[in-house]
Amino acid sequence: MEINILTFLACICFLFLIGRIFILPIKWILKLVFNSILGGILILAINFIGGLFALHISINIVTCIIVGFLGIPGAIVLLLISFI
């Protein structure tokens, strides 16, 4: 009977450790996706409004990575770089 209880406790500890290992990357991925969506919407808004003032930020891999990691500040950085 004690072996079954120890096995059960070991399995619970193992599941807990596996859960702790994988939950942190999932949070990072969700944050990256959220920043990407928010930054992409901001870039589209800048392109829409900036079209009146001849201002355009191209959407490519580099700008997507910058906006994905930095979010709204990344879109602002790209806007400032486009002025240079």
C-alpha positions as CSV (number, residue, x, y, z in Angstrom):
1,M,0.0,0.0,0.0
2,E,2.9,2.4,0.8
3,I,4.4,1.8,-2.7
4,N,1.2,2.9,-4.3
5,I,1.0,6.1,-2.3
6,L,4.7,6.9,-3.0
7,T,4.2,6.3,-6.7
8,F,1.1,8.5,-6.6
9,L,3.0,11.3,-4.8
10,A,6.0,10.9,-7.2
11,C,3.7,11.2,-10.2
12,I,2.1,14.4,-8.8
13,C,5.5,15.9,-8.1
14,F,6.6,15.0,-11.7
15,L,3.4,16.6,-13.2
16,F,4.0,19.7,-11.1
17,L,7.6,20.0,-12.3
18,I,6.6,19.5,-15.9
19,G,3.8,22.1,-15.5
20,R,6.3,24.6,-14.0
21,I,8.8,24.0,-16.8
22,F,6.3,24.6,-19.6
23,I,4.1,27.4,-18.2
24,L,6.8,30.1,-18.4
25,P,7.4,29.7,-22.1
26,I,3.7,29.7,-22.8
27,K,3.4,33.0,-20.9
28,W,6.3,34.4,-23.1
29,I,4.6,33.2,-26.3
30,L,1.3,34.7,-25.3
31,K,2.9,38.1,-24.4
32,L,4.8,38.0,-27.8
33,V,1.5,37.3,-29.7
34,F,-0.3,40.1,-27.8
35,N,2.5,42.6,-28.4
36,S,2.6,41.6,-32.1
37,I,-1.2,42.0,-32.6
38,L,-1.2,45.4,-30.7
39,G,1.8,46.7,-32.5
40,G,0.5,45.5,-35.9
41,I,-2.7,47.3,-35.3
42,L,-0.7,50.4,-34.4
43,I,1.4,50.2,-37.5
44,L,-1.7,49.9,-39.7
45,A,-3.2,52.9,-37.9
46,I,0.0,54.9,-38.5
47,N,0.0,53.9,-42.2
48,F,-3.6,54.8,-42.5
49,I,-3.3,58.2,-40.9
50,G,0.3,58.7,-42.1
51,G,-1.0,58.3,-45.7
52,L,-2.3,61.8,-45.5
53,F,1.2,63.1,-44.6
54,A,3.2,60.8,-46.8
55,L,4.4,58.7,-43.9
56,H,4.6,54.9,-44.3
57,I,6.1,52.1,-42.2
58,S,6.5,48.9,-44.2
59,I,5.4,45.7,-42.7
60,N,8.1,43.0,-43.1
61,I,10.0,40.5,-41.0
62,V,12.2,43.0,-39.3
63,T,9.4,45.4,-38.3
64,C,7.3,42.5,-37.1
65,I,10.1,41.2,-34.9
66,I,10.7,44.7,-33.5
67,V,7.0,45.2,-32.8
68,G,6.6,41.7,-31.5
69,F,9.3,42.1,-28.9
70,L,8.7,45.7,-27.9
71,G,5.0,46.2,-28.6
72,I,3.8,49.8,-28.8
73,P,7.2,51.3,-27.9
74,G,8.6,49.3,-30.9
75,A,6.0,50.9,-33.2
76,I,7.0,54.3,-31.9
77,V,10.7,53.5,-32.5
78,L,9.9,52.5,-36.1
79,L,7.9,55.7,-36.5
80,L,10.9,57.8,-35.2
81,I,13.3,55.8,-37.5
82,S,11.1,56.6,-40.5
83,F,11.6,60.3,-39.8
84,I,15.4,60.0,-40.1
